[in-house]
Amino acid sequence: MPYQVRLAAIDDLAALPSIERAAAALFPADDLPPALRAQTLPAQDLCDAQRQGRLWVAQAGDGTVAGFALASRSGAQAFLDEMDVHPAHARRGIGRALVAAVVQWARAQGLVSLGLTTFSHLPWNAPFYARLGFVALAPAALCPHLSAALAGEAALGLRRRVAMRLPLDAVAD
């Protein structure tokens, strides 16, 4: 792969909002309302994640940052809070490589699972994560973090969302 996944450097942060907006443009308006398309992660959140070693980038051979993944943890669980790949670099294994970096980090932390929320019906969302071993969770199986995430997304007007979890004894290839 002509891309290298590595921990983000402070100099990478400026490129992330444009990647996030470009990736958001792929979503149908019914799924991601126009008002949410322009929003990006707060710069301070990215800076904190970079400093704490929970932000990865995929860098192309020419030095361009092509995608990123942001993770967090709560108790014994890790969460993939955001992952975006610029559409110009799509379908080259970058998303899979970013998830693998987050899985490696979570395992090194001794965490038991990696959770996320995503759209249930878009091929590059829940079906993509299912191919990596993530399983959709029933409402009764949600941890407080994922339950709150889904509630927050619903309050923003997002529909057809699902929480998924990857047990960290599973392999994400």
C-alpha positions as MATLAB code, in Angstrom:
seq = 'MPYQVRLAAIDDLAALPSIERAAAALFPADDLPPALRAQTLPAQDLCDAQRQGRLWVAQAGDGTVAGFALASRSGAQAFLDEMDVHPAHARRGIGRALVAAVVQWARAQGLVSLGLTTFSHLPWNAPFYARLGFVALAPAALCPHLSAALAGEAALGLRRRVAMRLPLDAVAD';
ca = [
       0.000    0.000    0.000;
       1.437    3.426   -0.887;
       0.037    4.796    2.364;
       1.592    4.816    5.808;
      -0.637    4.828    8.883;
       1.032    6.529   11.809;
       0.233    8.558   14.889;
      -0.698   12.088   13.914;
       1.838   14.866   14.289;
       0.809   18.384   15.265;
       1.503   19.509   11.683;
      -1.119   17.043   10.374;
      -4.019   18.640   12.234;
      -4.626   21.444    9.730;
      -5.456   18.901    6.992;
      -8.102   16.996    8.962;
     -11.122   19.346    8.673;
     -10.978   19.325    4.861;
     -10.816   15.514    4.872;
     -13.784   15.404    7.244;
     -15.847   17.768    5.047;
     -14.945   15.906    1.828;
     -15.957   12.577    3.379;
     -19.205   14.091    4.701;
     -20.116   15.230    1.182;
     -20.533   11.549    0.198;
     -23.513   11.075    2.510;
     -27.030   11.531    1.132;
     -28.798   14.616    2.533;
     -31.415   12.336    4.129;
     -28.665   10.754    6.214;
     -26.429   13.716    6.976;
     -28.325   17.011    6.989;
     -26.552   19.895    5.219;
     -26.124   21.781    8.509;
     -24.044   18.891    9.868;
     -21.903   18.512    6.708;
     -19.941   21.665    7.375;
     -19.252   20.849   11.015;
     -15.888   19.361   11.868;
     -14.314   18.091   15.028;
     -13.213   20.897   17.348;
      -9.554   21.784   16.878;
      -8.939   21.414   20.620;
     -10.302   17.843   20.565;
      -7.923   16.948   17.737;
      -5.017   18.626   19.512;
      -5.774   16.772   22.753;
      -6.091   13.437   20.924;
      -2.830   14.019   19.055;
      -1.012   14.825   22.285;
      -2.516   11.735   23.987;
      -1.618    9.339   21.141;
      -5.216    8.560   20.086;
      -5.208   10.122   16.621;
      -3.799    8.419   13.525;
      -3.367    9.577    9.953;
      -2.897    7.764    6.680;
      -0.215    9.522    4.689;
       0.215    9.042    0.950;
       3.657    8.572   -0.568;
       3.681   12.227   -1.631;
       3.148   13.345    1.979;
      -0.561   14.144    1.606;
      -2.718   13.206    4.570;
      -5.464   11.030    3.048;
      -7.471   10.005    6.114;
      -7.580    9.866    9.868;
      -9.005    7.969   12.833;
      -9.770    9.326   16.281;
     -10.230    6.999   19.259;
     -11.096    7.331   22.915;
     -11.500    5.051   25.878;
     -13.915    4.689   28.745;
     -13.172    2.118   31.393;
     -12.065   -1.116   29.708;
     -13.519   -0.177   26.318;
     -12.127    1.727   23.359;
     -14.220    3.717   20.911;
     -13.643    4.711   17.311;
     -15.064    8.213   17.547;
     -14.366    9.303   13.976;
     -12.796    7.888   10.867;
     -12.660    9.711    7.554;
     -10.871    9.031    4.298;
     -10.749   11.689    1.598;
     -12.816   10.450   -1.376;
      -9.820   10.965   -3.702;
      -8.087    8.172   -1.765;
     -11.072    5.862   -1.247;
     -11.160    2.120   -1.874;
      -7.441    1.604   -1.298;
      -7.547   -0.092    2.102;
      -6.974    3.086    4.098;
     -10.057    2.660    6.296;
      -9.119   -0.925    7.055;
      -5.551    0.134    7.923;
      -6.775    2.943   10.185;
      -9.108    0.566   12.038;
      -6.234   -1.888   12.430;
      -4.101    0.860   14.014;
      -6.877    1.667   16.492;
      -7.322   -2.037   17.300;
      -3.586   -2.371   17.913;
      -3.638    0.669   20.233;
      -6.670   -0.632   22.155;
      -5.109   -4.067   22.605;
      -1.872   -2.501   23.815;
      -3.949   -0.600   26.398;
      -5.432   -3.916   27.585;
      -8.940   -2.879   26.554;
     -11.598   -5.535   25.962;
     -13.514   -4.141   23.005;
     -13.705   -1.420   20.374;
     -17.093    0.207   19.903;
     -18.490    2.708   17.431;
     -21.678    4.137   16.001;
     -22.357    4.277   12.287;
     -25.094    4.279    9.674;
     -26.748    0.890    9.433;
     -27.561    0.959    5.725;
     -24.651    2.587    3.870;
     -22.164    0.120    2.344;
     -19.127    2.030    3.588;
     -20.517    2.109    7.137;
     -22.023   -0.849    9.055;
     -21.383   -3.435    6.295;
     -17.720   -2.318    6.121;
     -17.288   -2.693    9.889;
     -19.103   -6.044    9.866;
     -16.513   -7.342    7.380;
     -13.855   -6.380    9.959;
     -15.578   -8.417   12.680;
     -17.733   -5.755   14.347;
     -21.178   -6.899   15.494;
     -24.287   -4.722   15.686;
     -25.558   -4.375   19.232;
     -29.125   -4.650   20.465;
     -30.242   -1.742   22.681;
     -29.984   -3.933   25.797;
     -26.307   -4.644   25.035;
     -25.243   -0.992   24.818;
     -22.746    0.369   27.292;
     -23.494    3.851   28.666;
     -20.996    5.461   26.253;
     -22.595    3.975   23.118;
     -26.107    4.600   24.424;
     -25.267    8.269   24.984;
     -23.604    8.508   21.568;
     -26.691    7.166   19.798;
     -28.962    9.484   21.800;
     -26.786   12.473   20.914;
     -26.812   11.538   17.243;
     -30.607   11.167   17.282;
     -30.888   14.631   18.859;
     -28.898   16.000   15.896;
     -31.382   14.430   13.492;
     -29.336   11.409   12.446;
     -31.411    8.341   11.680;
     -30.693    4.698   10.905;
     -27.726    4.577   13.240;
     -26.387    1.464   14.910;
     -23.821    0.771   17.600;
     -21.266   -1.933   16.879;
     -18.575   -3.644   18.899;
     -15.455   -5.628   18.096;
     -14.232   -7.902   20.899;
     -10.484   -7.351   20.998;
      -9.739  -11.043   20.945;
     -11.194  -10.890   17.406;
      -8.939  -10.101   14.446;
      -9.643   -6.996   12.349;
      -8.089   -7.678    8.951;
];
